[in-house]
Amino acid sequence: MDIILYLLQIIQDLYRQNCWLVSFICRYIPLKQWAYDDSHSPKYQKFKTDELPRVQIFTQEWNWKDLLSYYQQRYDKIIKPVKRRSDCDIPENCSCPRCHAPSIYLYKNNGKKGQLLCKICDARFSPSEGNRFSSLNLRCPHCGQSLVQKKHRKHFIIHKCVNPKCPYYLHNLKKVDKKDLNEDYGKNKYKLHYIYREFTIDFFKINLNSLPKNASSLKFSKHNAHVMSLCLTMHINLGLSLRKTSQALKDLYNISISHQQVANYCKTAALCVKPFVDNYDYGAGSTFTADETYIKIRGVKAYIWFIMDAAKRSIIGYQVSDNRGVGPCITAMRMAFRHFSELPKDFQFIADGYSAYPLAAQQFFRQYGEKFKFSITQVIGLTNDDEVSKEFRPYKQMIERLNRTYKASYRPTNGFDNIDGANYDLALWVAYYNFLRPHKSNNYKVLNEVEMLQGADNMPGKWQLLIFLGQQTILNLQQQATA
């Protein structure tokens, strides 16, 4: 009997130890992601995207006369004009921008600093700022204070919570090094306040099916469609430059053609092929991986965005941009999500530590709601220092390998003359990568088999059929637009 009591006491002690260990793990060790020690540093706070603000909507427009009668009827309170004890320099034509109360109900709220307060609706405003009141008011999700417009950029406005007692600000302030706090403007090294970016351009209304300018016809005056497909095969498939393509046609087939004519053929083919490549249903899975790489346009750095389906290895989203902002990232994501009415339940989006991807995901949730709510799994660094990098490093290596494959075809060009040339070259290369290129990961077969392309015996014939499919896609899009 004593042995049983002794064993029960040991079991209870082990149970207490297990409870303590579980409590310790839940409190100090994040189970979802074993993060870097540096990720908790306030120096990395500037790379994080804050949550969406609270939006206060004013559904009705106030009128000062209606408010006066309402206060008198509801509270038996009569609001009298302001009694001036001294001369006031408020103009007589100044009125409240919210309830349009005249100047007799306005008084200075902060002395000579310029802010006025309406006695009827308690609206604070400055006459020099104009009418800043609208049907929407952005507030901090942590303290509820109204956000202040701080900076106006090219495509967005930065709103900031300036409340010194905001819990979000106080929490970040505790992690700041005391040496920086003692310095002048030492706080400016960190991002401490809540910040929201309001975009002035709606990237979700940009037409993805619009064709580039300077589209030419396929009427050949000197050569024929076979010569055009030979140019595409040598320039895109074999990675020859425009001049080497021209020289190869002369040496192999005795076809005299200039390198500029080869470029014109490639541009015309890209205009036809691009709609088919962009609107093709790739049957994408639930795991996407994305990355951006840089190219040179007239010696200036530009960027190319790739989004790949991790299961089929197909490129489902791509974009050329002259900046590394969130706009091109949203456009590439829209191209990747165009066949989704809602995202899969187990959807994963893997990218690097660049802050444009979480900000783009936030804008998708703001635009479409819960159907397109997803988080970004960020693989940071080059070594597997945390559990997230160990698990998702193979997906990151897929997109990095794609960048190197594209750079191998881009290198002979020595850069592009304009952004249109980069768009044409990228559209043709994506068509070749998705429909014509044999892949080792797919047993040296193409990623997406099209029944019409299988009937061609050689690559020039496949390019001609791909151009035909692009023309049919353009006709279908035009019929849908007119219908």
N, C-alpha and C positions, 0 to 999 in steps of 0.2 A: 504493500500500500504506500509506503514511503517512497518507493522507486517511482510509482506513477505520479505522485505529487511533485517529485523532483523533475521528472520529464516534462510535466505540464508547465512548471515554472521556467524551464529552459525554452520551451516553445513560446511562451509569452515574452521572454526576453528577446528571442530572435525576431518575433513579430514587431516589437518596438523598434529594434534596430533597422528592420526593413522599412518601416514607416518613416523613420528619420532619414534613411538614405533616399527614399523616393521624394520626400520633401526637399532635401538638399539638392537633388538633381533638377527638380522642377523649378526651384528658385534661382539657382546659379548656373545651370547648364542648359542652354536652349536646345531642345530636342529637334526642332524643325531645321535649324541651320547652325552648325558649329562655326560661328563667325570668327573673323580675325580679331585679335586684340586691338589692332589699329582701327577697326571699324567703329569702336566705341569712342574713339578720340574725337573731340570737338573740331579738330582740323579737317576731318572728313565729312562734317555736317554740310558743307557747301555743295557736296556732290549728291546729296539726298533730295528727293522730291517730297515736299510736304503734301498732306492730304488736301482734299478739296475744301473750300470755305463753305460756311453756312450762308445761304441766300435768303434774304428777307424781301418779300414781295409786297409792294403796296398796290392793292387791287383797286382802290378808288382815289379820286382826286379830291383833296380837301378844299373847302371854301370858308373863309373866315366868318362870313355872315351866318352860314349854316352852323358853324361851331359855336358861335355866340348864342344862338337860339337853343342849341342842344345843351350847352352847359347850364343855361338858365332853366330849361325844362327838366333836365335830369338831376342836376345837383342844386338847383335854386341858387346859382352863383352868377353874378354879373361881373364880367371882366371889363374893367375900366381902362382907358388909355394910360400911358405912362406919364407920371407926374415928373416934369423936368425941374430939377433944383438949380440947373445952370443952363447956359446956352448949349444947344446940341447942334453938331455939324452934320447930322444925318440928312441927306437930301429928301425933299418932300416927295419926289417921284420914286424913291426907293421903296420896295415892297418885299414881302416874304416870298421866296421862290416856291414854297410848298403850299401855303394857303392863301397867298396874295393879299395878306393883311397890309394896310397902309403904314406909313412911317410913324404914326402916333402910337402904334403898338410895338414898336421896335426900340430896343435900347442896347447900348454897348455891353458886351458880355465880358471882355477882357481888357477894358480900358482903351488905350490908344493903339492896340495891336491890330485892330481892324475887324474883329469878329463881332457879329450882331446876333441877338437872340430875340426870337419872336415870342411875345407874351401869350399868344393864343395857342399855337401848336408846338412850342418849345423847340423850334428848328434853329440850329446854329449854322450860320453861313457867313461868307465874306462877299461883299458886293463886287470886289475886284475879280473874284473867281468865276463870276457868272452863275448860271443855274446849274448846280451840280446834283440836284435832286432828280432822280429817275424812278422808274417802277421797280428797280432792283437795288439792293444794298448788300454788299459783301461784308461778312463778319468773320472774325477769327473763330475757328472751331474749338479753341481751347479756353478762351476767356469771353467770347461773345462781343468784343469791341469791334467797331467799324474799321475796315481796312483803309489805309491811306495810300493814294497814288504817289509813288516815289520817282519812278523813271519811265520814260517813254522810249521804247526801242522801235526797231523797224517793223517788226511783226507782232509785238506784244507790249503790254503795259504791266509793270511790276507793282503789285499791291503789297503793303507791308503793315503788320500789326505793331504799333508803336507803344503799346501799353507796357509801362515798366513793371507792372505787377502781374503780367501774363504768366501762368504756370509753365508754359512751354519755354518762355524766355528765361525764367528763373531756374528751370531744370538744366538748360544748356549752360547757363552762367556758372553753375556749380562746378562744371567739368573744365572750365577754362583755367589755364595756368596762372597762378597768382603773379608771376613775374610780368606777364603781359598786361595784367590789370593795373599794375603800378606805372606802366608806360603811358605816354600820351597817345591816344587813339589806338591803344592796344586791343580794344574789343573789335576793331575793324578787321583784324586778322581772321575772325571767326564769323560764321553765320549763326546768330543767336535768335533772332526774331522769326516769326512765322512769315513766309513769303508765298505769294500766289501770282502766277503769270496768266494774265488775261489776253488771249490772242485776238488781235484785231482783224486777222484774215481767217476765214472759215476754210480750213484745208479739206473739209469733208464735202464741199461743194465744187471742188476742182474736178473737171471732167477728165476721167481717165481714158476715154475712148477718142479724144480729139487727136487728129493727125497733125504732124508737123507741117510747117509751111514749105513752099517750093516743091510740091509734089509734081512729078513729071509723069508722062504717059509711057506705055510700053510699046509704042510704035517705033520700030527700028528702021532707020534710013540707010545705014551702012552694014551693020552686023545683024544677028538674029538672036533668038532666045537662048540657043545653045551656047553661043559665045558668052552671053551674060551669065549663064549657069557655070561655065568654066571659070569665069572671073571670081564668082562666089566660092567655088570649090577651092581654088588656090589661095584666095585671100583669107577666107574664114576657116576652112577646114585645115589647110596646110600651114596657116600662119605667115604667109609671105606678105611683104610690104606691097604697096601699090606699084612701085617701080619694078620690083622683082616679079610681080604678077604680069606686068606688061612685057617684061623681058622673057619670061617663061612661055607666054603665048607666042611670042615671035620665034623662039628657039624650037619649041616643040611642034607647033601647028602652023607656023608661018603666017600668023595673024597679026597684023600691024594695028596696035591700039595704044593709045596714050594712057598714062597713069591717071589723068583727070577723067577720062572716059570710064575707067574702071571704078573710080570713086562715084561717078554719076550712076553707074549701074548698081552699085551697092546701096546708094541712097534710095533709088527707086524700089529696089527689092525690099529694103527695110520698111518702107511705107506700106507695102503690101503684106509683108509677113507679120509685122508687129501686132495688128488686131487679132490674128489667129492665135498667136502665142499668148497674148494677155487674156483673152476670153476663153481659152481652152480649160476644160474642167479636169484638173490633174488628180482629183480624188484624194486630196490631201488628208493626212492623218491628224493626230492630236499633238504632235510635237514639232515645233518650228524652232529654227536657229537662225540668228541674224548677225550680221557684221557689216562694217563699212571699211572701204579701202580708198586710197587716194590715187589720182591720176594728174596729169599736167595738161592744161589747156592754155596755149600761148605762153607757156612757162609759168603759169599761175596754178596753184594747187586747187584741184576740184575733187569731188568725192563721188563714189559709187556705193550704193546700198544694195545688199543682197539679203533675201529671206529665202531659206531653203526648207523643204519638207524633209525631216530627218529620216523618215521611213523610206521614201522613194528616191531621195536625193535630187528631186526636181527643183528648179528655181521657180518659185511661185510669186515672187515680188522683187522688183529691181527699180532703181531710180538713179539718175545722174543729177547732181546738184553742184552749185558753186559755193555752197556753205554747208556747215555741219550742224545746222539747226534741227529743231524738232519737226519742221514742216516737211522736208523730204522723207523723214522717218515715218510720219503719218501717211504720206502718199504711198510709200512702199508697203506699209501694213494694210492699207485699203486694197491694194492690188492683191495681196496674199489672202485677204478675208472676203473677196468679192463673191465667192460661191457659198459662203456661210450665212445662213439666217440667224444662227446663234452658235457660239463656240461649244465644243464638246466639254463634257463634265471634267474629264481628266486632262484638259488642255495645258500644255507647257510651252513657254516661250523662253528660249535660252539665248543670252547675249552676253556681252562683256560689261564692264563696269561703267560705261558711258551713261550719263544722266538723261540723254534724250529718249531712251527706250522706256524708263518708268514714267516720264512725263507724257509720252505718246500713249501709253496704256491708260494713264489717268484721263486723257482727253477722249479716248474711246468709251470709257465708262461714263464720262460726262455727257457724251453725245447719244449713246445707245442704251445706257442703263445696265441692268444685271446680265443681259444676254451677251454682252461683250466685256464682262469684268474679268480681268486676268492679271496675274502678277508676273514680273520679270525675274527669272532665275539668272543671276549675274555670276559668271565665272571670272573671277578677278585674278590677275597675275599670270605668271608662266609656270608656276610650280603648284603642286597639290598640297597647299598648306592647311586646308580645311576640308570638311566632309563634302561640302557642296562641289568644290573643284574636283575631288576624287570621283564623285558620281557623274558629273555632267561634263567633264573634260573631253570625252570622246565626241560629244556634239559640237563643242567649240572647235575641235580639230577638223571636223567636217567642213565647216564654213571657212576656216583658215586655209584648208586645202583647195577649196573652191577659189579663194582669192589668188592663190599662187597659180592655179590653172588659167584664170583670166589674165593675170599679169604676163604669162608666157605668150599669149596672143597679142597683148597690148604693147609689149616691149618693142617689136619691130616698127611700130607706128611713130615712135619718138615723140609721143604727145599728139594732141589734136589741135586743129586750127580754131575751132569754135565749139560751143556746147552742142550744136546740132550734129556735128560730126561724131562726137562722143555718143550721142543718143542713137544714131544710125548704126554705129559699129557695135554697141552693146545689144541692141535689139537683134541683129543678125547673129551675134555670138550666143545669146540665150536660146534662139531658135535652134542653132546647131547643137548646143549642149543638151537641150531637152528632147530633141526629136531625131537627130542625125548622128550623134557621136556615140560610138560603142564604149561601154563603161566596164571596167574590170569588176566592180562590185556587183554588176548585174550579169555576170558571165559573158562579158563582151557583147552585150545586146544594148539596144537603145533603151532609155528610161521610159519613154511613152511611145508605144507602138500605135501608129495610125494605119488603118487598113489600106488606104490609097497609096501611102508611101511604100508599102511592101511590094507593090507591083513594079517598082522601078528597079532596074538592074544595076545602075551606076549612080554616083552622087550627083552629077549634073541633072539627071532626070528627076531625082528627089527634090532638088532645089526648085525645079520648074513646077512640080506638083505642090510644093509648099507655098509657092507664090499663088497658085490657083486657089488653094484653100484659103489663103488670106483674102483674095478678091471676093470669094463667096461670103466670108465673114463680114467684110465691109458692106456688101449688099444687104445682108440680114440685119445689120445694125441700122442701116439707113431705112429699111422697111419698118423696123420697130420704132424708129424715131418719128416717122410720118404717121404711123398708126396711133 
